[in-house]
Amino acid sequence: PTLAHPPSSPRRAGNASGLGDSGNRRSPPPSLGKGRSWSGGGPRGRAVPRAGGDGEGAAGRAERSRFWGGVYVPVSPPQTQHIPPYDVVPSMRPVVLVGPSLKGYEVTDMMQKALFDFLKHRFDGRISITHITADLSLAKRSILNNLGKQAILERSTTRSSIAEVQSETERIFELAKSLQLVVLDADTINHPAQLAKTSLAPIIVYVKVSSPKVLQRLIKSRGKSQVKHLNVQMMAADKLVQCPPELFDVILDENQL
């Protein structure tokens, strides 16, 4: 009689290759094994790169990431400064006089003082004329918005001067809240470009003497102390004459004074 082999059990029959249950296991994705070693020690079994496993090194990784809870968390880049889409300006635009030449000299101061006196009587009770000695040209948005940056402070002026300019700027804003006419007698402003990048939004009034000969005679009539600085005043007057009219809000020609 022939001997019959006993029937194979289903378990062994399905394991003819001798590999056990390994045929049902999934191999890791090929991308995980390229160039780095991995361990399953991360949270929730997440695979995380082991320190020194790739070619970058711990020093290079530390510059762009931080190790936290077994996971390298990328460090967010420094946020750029937010620039507001609009400027906050005074409720009433302040009036600033420039010309015919440099302030601090008799001809210019005399002509501007006459206008201040006229405005004071014409708008009595509705006007604020304030004298400002701080350099308002330093009230630029780029400076006042970055007071903590030492480079800007050193390049422009001292900390005390910046604080004075900021204080004067805030005072101008407060004066404008009364909705009265605000006129600035600013010692250092002699050209419209000095206030172009500020938030004051001034009304620039140009007191103009068109003829250089007329201005020269006016300066000479004030005595030797003014003649001594004749060239400086004539150069400043020439710069104002060369400005395009759109830089000024109001031009008062000598014939209108």
Phi, psi and omega in degrees: 000147179275142180272127179265135177287141178294145182297140180286143177289152179302328183293315182287330180294326179278002184235040185296334181282350179078011182266002180067224180270006186294340180293340180269354182276144179266135177283150181295151178304143183297336182289339183284337185262005183271113168077358178213156175259146187233153175223153182266029185271002181285172179295139180061027177072017182288135179283127180236146179292136179278145183301129178083004183284337179249183185280354186285319181091158184293326182294317180293323180290327182295335180288333184242358181209165177233142180272119184218117177062034180083002182233138175278115182261121179298139178276125181292142180293155179301135183285139178286156181292135179279122179260120181296147183285353180214165179254143174270120183242163179299152179298325174241123180295124181288148179266131179233129178265138172227152178086173001288344180217218183275140173287151184098351175248153195298318184297310180295314181297322181295315182290321179288326178296323177298322178290321177300316179296320179296314181295324181297319180280327182290323181245043182301127181084355181232019186220146175234114177254118184236139180267130183234122179263340180292153181279098182291346177293343177273359180277039180285149181299324183294334180272311184291336178275354181227052183293339181279353183271114185296325183298319180293320180296318181290328183283330184268299184190187182282165180299320182297321180293319178298318179297322179294318179296318179296321178296318179293322178297316178296325179294322177296319178296322179293319178298324182290339180294339179286351181061024171266165176291126181251123179241128182256122172264080187268119185295329190260358184263113180234002183208143182296334181294339181293335181250008186294326184258017177262171178265013183281336181047056187284160169266109184272121178250120182261116174272107193250134168244105190293320185272121176299328180293322178295316179295323180295320178294322178297318180294317181293331181289348182270001175108174185294327181298329179274326177297331180300330181247031183297313184298320180297317181291323180291323177295318179295320178295323180294323177297322179290321180296326182282349180292142175294147184301333183291349176285345182247146175274324179223135175242117177259103179283158182301330180289342180265354184274000000 
